[in-house]
């Protein structure tokens, strides 16, 4: 009661005047209640409100002929309260009894393994605890000690659950007790026997066939009845004389070609059958077969007084001709003979989901519904009841909405069990049981920012990159028999998803929403209230790679950022992870609309700090282990057919395009957001214009941002695969020393040292120095760029000034101080340098290595051709083009190493030209010097492989490690 202490209302006391009597003696039961509206005393007495006075005090004097447990149930606005008192007659305490059992358990109770075996409940009606050690429990009266209890005690008036699971483990992780046999749902016996192996303590013999998730046991008067399960509680639940089996339909749900008469039957002639045709609760009395002449939804139920009814059953019958001719379809497509074959085939190409729901879920509230799943190959359909609600699209006006399906015991099944994503695992074996699923309509991706592909492409890509993300596939959706279009069906990355894939219980995980993005920025994220600190801890530790690693899946974060850098979608995200140290928080894009659009080309977002600022914090710290991991993930995904290479991106997109080549015609006819023609054209735009250039472009941006080393890993003469025994593998590099391993370990030790197992490959050739450090250069330090083709060999630079490197101003270590102009608040942005050199013949030169010192950015030309761009934006460069980033600290005087192809070298005179750019007109300093080396082809002894081998290698230049190159070689048998 509101405003009243709990101890002052309800059942305040219940007791017997004496708990032990001799046969023929009486005992008085007394109770005190407050604000009770209903009082019931079991067994035999029933209503006891009449035995209670106006002050809530009641009593009754009884003469029990056997030991009896009395149960008082008091109900009112406070709820229901229960107490028990036992009167023992002639010192014969009441025996433990079999209270109830469930012999076809699916939903009623889970064990400590999160499984649902059958279960038996034992109740101790006595006033003292009972030690069951040595007692026998059996399903066969002829073998009463089939299974015996170990040390376990049932407390006074207490209950004990025993799982009849046929388990080899007698106790599960949560302490649940398991027998070595199962119950038979078709009927048998349950027998509890004393340790002497002879005395039957209690038994339910020859029980009848059982119903799924319905209990069988003793009601409050001791009668054997069917009951709603009440595990670990007294059997106050509704009881039944029996249960009704499901209805029988004369025709299987799914697609039909011709009209038919549908019969609905039940084996019980006294049962009443009702049905509905609109997805609502059945209300029409069934008297005769129903004529099904076209697409039709039928929901039917069966009932009989005193019997347990099954849930209402839904059958959807779909007629293709009906769907095509529906008023919901655009006749310009649906009736176009040129699309006829594609349209008809397309409606059957994909799995079909049919939702039956009384109210269209357009209000973000969850509605109880039926879901039916029909397979393209004609496999047996699947039906389950669930909750359905609309999600997303709050700020859009698209008529096509997105929906979420939620499965839980309240609706009949805790999970939908179906092989939805078999064949599309992409490195993560799929589960076949789901708590939640999403039906994504497409939103902006339908036409404003894409062509239906962004969501599935992004999730497929994350899986291909090796980061756990939702699996998905395309399906057709019908709502109450009306075709609703093509949808992207996908898993939802929430706590149940992580528990299914990573183990543990769902409550051990939490979710973070990052929806309210501002422009291109990610927000800190809003975690679920439970375990909120877990996300806050990650953000607090983000500035320390070593400390945050137990709580953050750094690989997942990096993969998320690389993929987000690649495309052009919004900065909405989800993060999910364990509350404690373990697998760490993982990430997925909550709104991938716009990812696949040509505006991603030339888009540089590599300065973004990412979800919750985590990525930016780790980059700012610059832990060597994190930076090399980042480089490794970049190289893994952007080289050697990695997940973000043009070839893989194209193949991934074409795979999904092929999946819906026919079915999209039906979608276009239903909603009209695209036509099949412009859908294909939009895809070709991405395949032809975005994919070929974007990977290399993004790699340049990452290099300019110093998120990737300036030099590449070693290159292999063959990048893995099947080889013959004795295969000779050669490694090459443009600079530095190659370290490699053959045992699968990393040649780089944590912290940046050389691993004990690492070997040096061959002997690095120093090469010929074509332009040395501190060389003499011609330079131009004026406000305007030099006129003409100043990068080319024939350019007349005699009017330029001459000086010795290092060039610059502001640091005090310059050999030649150059001018920044008359206004220190408006300095020149660009400076230009030229240096001639000669070579005899380029024929023997395999590669050129450039060691560059630049503050802030530079573009390098060889004989008029651009060969290197560092910390500079893409596109045309003028005297006003500023560097991509401000360079500070040690990077102002560091040498950055790059490998350049020798294709532009000529015999005789050559010219090296460089333009150096500041990040702004108020920069405090500038630095420039350059070394140019020519390297012949290195003639190292090859690695000879005699068994299956993993070759891992890196380049080390004495200061920095390259990314890791890894290749797996299998010796052909």
PyMOL commands that set and color helices and strands:
alter all, ss='L'
color gray80, all
select helices_A, chain A and resi 6-8+49-51+141-143+320-325+331-334+337-349+409-411+443-446+454-464+495-502+506-508+532-541+545-551+554-566+598-600+611-621+624-638+646-659+663-671+676-704+842-844+889-892
alter helices_A, ss='H'
color red, helices_A
select strands_A, chain A and resi 10-16+20-21+27-34+36-42+46-47+57-62+68-76+79-89+97-102+118-123+130-131+136-138+147-148+153-154+159-164+177-178+190-193+200-204+214-218+224-228+239-240+242-243+248-249+254-256+260-262+264-265+272-276+284-285+290-292+296-303+307-308+313-319+351-357+367-374+382-391+402-406+416-417+433-434+436-440+472-479+482-491+509-514+526-527+573-578+586-589+715-716+721-723+727-729+731-732+737-741+759-760+768-771+776-780+801-804+807-809+816-817+830-839+845-855+857-862+865-870+896-900+908-917+926-936+943-945+949-956+965-971
alter strands_A, ss='S'
color yellow, strands_A
deselect
rebuild
show_as cartoon
